[in-house]
Amino acid sequence: MKILKVFLIIFLTIIIMVALFLGTLTALEYKPKPIELLVVENNQNNNVLKNTEMTIMTFNIGYAGLGANEDFIMDGGQNGIPENKEVVETYFSGIKDILSDHPVDFYLMQEIDVKARRSYHMNQYTGLKDHLGDSYSSQFAYNFKAPFVPFPVSLTDYIGFVHSGIATYSTYRVNESTRYQFPGAFSWPLRVANLKRGMMVSTYAIEGSDKMFHVVNLHMSAYDASGTLREQEMAFLKQYLEEQEALGNYVIVGGDFNQTFPAAKDVYPTKDGLWEAYPIENDFLPSGYRFEIDLLHPTCRLLNQPYQPDSALTQYYIIDGFIVSNNIQVLSYDGLSVGAMTLNLDFQSSDHNPVVMKFKLI
């Protein structure tokens, strides 16, 4: 009887602790509004001009914790967070060098930590803002805000506290910046410590025009086995595109779609047992838009192992790029080819390669 009593006490204690833990996470759950106006810092003075060359980059920096030497447990690897702060600082230094080596007018950045255990409490939004300097406006929107992520189950390697999101930096005056919450969510209790994804729309006045230039920064869902979140997010994005087409506005959507673009679905076939980036439907885009991507180089690698380009288990994807409205002309970025171009940087500082594009409003 004593053994049974001790067992029951232990069992009830565990149940109470789990209930208190889940209750606390639920009470502190991040619940973004459907539409939120964002703060624009250091706004610039110059408006966008028609028939003027501009440049844009989309780059998922992987919170400076997913460079060439890293793997990640959600991708089939072993680790939950980088080994130490020095690792993150080294990758972040490399990311800043990439921005310096490839200056553009619009930076669309994803997986930017402002404070998180996984990046050793580095404020990467401020770090990039300071690095780019006074000639860039900046805006930030949360995608991930959790007091504690209890994964992986470990005393040392758990993800823990996360405040993270997407950031846009530009050399032009921002008229308004808005976060739109994507529909759909994981079921409870997974949702309380999971991402709450949205897209950031930055609008720019065009000199001499009554139309607006919309620059959309997004990071769409991954690890969505049922596809329900993807379907809802893509339907939301499609409706937005249709609305802007009807208004005659100029639109560029850039980011990490976490889906393979239609033209890229056979470039890097998914190997057995590895994560598949499901293809975007061929008929997804409404009239008046097109994809701008680079099929010559991968934009992302799977984090099932540290980067080994010659390994049979290395899996590549083309999931980063742009959607462009037809009133925007895409130009040659490198003087040789017209269209978006992936900077093939061998995933040294992130599990993503940046994608850049030169364009003008016509």
Sequence and secondary structure as in RCSB ss.txt:
>XXXX:A:sequence
MKILKVFLIIFLTIIIMVALFLGTLTALEYKPKPIELLVVENNQNNNVLKNTEMTIMTFNIGYAGLGANEDFIMD
GGQNGIPENKEVVETYFSGIKDILSDHPVDFYLMQEIDVKARRSYHMNQYTGLKDHLGDSYSSQFAYNFKAPFVP
FPVSLTDYIGFVHSGIATYSTYRVNESTRYQFPGAFSWPLRVANLKRGMMVSTYAIEGSDKMFHVVNLHMSAYDA
SGTLREQEMAFLKQYLEEQEALGNYVIVGGDFNQTFPAAKDVYPTKDGLWEAYPIENDFLPSGYRFEIDLLHPTC
RLLNQPYQPDSALTQYYIIDGFIVSNNIQVLSYDGLSVGAMTLNLDFQSSDHNPVVMKFKLI
>XXXX:A:secstr
 HHHHHHHHHHHHHHHHHHHHHHHHHHT     SEEE   BS  S  B TT  EEEEEEE GGG  STT   GGG
T S SS S HHHHHHHHHHHHHHHHHS  SEEEEEEEEEEEGGGTT  HHHHHHHHH TT EEEEEEEEEEEEE 
 S  SSS  EEEEEEEEEEESS  SEEEEEE S    TTGGGGS   EEEEEEEEBTT SSEEEEEEEE   S T
TSHHHHHHHHHHHHHHHHHHHHT EEEEEEE SSB GGGTTTS   TTS    B  TT S TTEEEE  SSS SE
E  SSS  TT TT  EE  EEEEEETTEEEEBSSSS BS EE   TTSSSSB  EEEEEEE 
